[in-house]
Amino acid sequence: MTTRGVQRTRVVRPIECTQPPASVRREVLAARPEVENPASPPVLLVPGFGYGAWAYAEHWLDHIAERGFAAHAMSLRGHGRSDAAPDADLRAYVHDVIQIAAGLPRQAVLVGHGAGALVVAMALSRYPARAGVLVSPVFGGFGTALSLLRRNPVGAFPGLFGGTVRLGPRQLFSRALSTASAREYADRLAGPSRRAQRALVRRQEPERPVGDPPVLVLGSPDDRMVARTALEQVAERYGIAPLLFPGMGHDLVLDARWREPADAICDWLLKLP
């Protein structure tokens, strides 16, 4: 597999031994298929910044289980019903994902949305996943910041100085989702730690995945947070082209046509060797 632009994986990380992230209680929701195929890998769903496991519990969690995969949705520390962690950084979030994945009975598929896709991409360099799925990936950088400022200057400007970025419903969802539902979901978002948010001001470059697992990148050309060029750059890192869902917003997990990307992921997993 081509991995152009992906940094080399470091096997030894002294900081993980000398300064491990603090231990926290993490929220994990699970759904299992009625008849589970022991050959099917479990799927671990990682939400984006500000979201919790609740976002996947709305639709994807049960739907993926109905498609035959044991599904698990987690909340990163400081999110959902996981323990508070006001000083958490990206490394701590990655630690959370790896710890949950390592506790699953079989080699897992890691699925991340938004900035959660960045966390998954970083976790893939340390955890030998069965596969990785990056949904509307936010890897940070000037382009992402500029896009947010242009479309939501009032909500995005504080983020440049360590404040909380506030996202509006129409930055996240298409107009196919009712205004009431879009507002309800947007109102449930809670800001991530300032350290983690500040890390997205500069573009993050995850290391090469361990074992070169298959990777799928999904997004929408109508995403109001992630430009199509940014989406294609992420996919190019893994030697693939992104799978696009025109007419959808940034949040493919909760948008009106959520079933289409969920089924695309399951169909892709069923074709894995």
Number of C-alpha atoms within 10 A of each C-alpha: 10 11 16 12 16 16 14 13 14 11 9 9 9 9 9 11 9 8 8 12 17 9 11 14 14 20 19 19 16 17 18 19 16 12 11 14 11 10 8 17 22 23 29 26 31 30 29 27 24 22 25 26 25 19 24 22 20 12 16 22 26 19 21 22 22 17 18 19 27 25 26 27 25 27 29 35 27 25 26 23 17 18 16 16 16 15 12 20 19 20 15 20 23 22 22 24 27 21 13 17 24 15 10 14 9 16 18 25 24 28 25 24 27 25 25 29 27 27 33 29 26 24 26 29 21 21 21 20 26 21 22 27 24 28 30 34 28 26 26 22 15 12 18 21 20 16 16 23 18 13 16 19 14 13 16 22 19 14 19 15 11 16 16 19 22 21 20 17 21 19 18 22 29 23 15 13 18 13 13 10 15 22 16 12 17 20 13 14 18 17 18 24 23 18 14 20 22 19 16 21 20 14 15 14 16 21 18 22 26 17 14 18 16 17 22 21 25 22 28 23 19 18 24 23 26 25 20 18 11 19 26 17 16 24 22 18 18 22 15 18 16 21 19 17 17 11 14 24 30 26 25 26 24 22 22 19 17 15 16 12 19 18 15 14 18 17 12 11 21 14 7 10 4
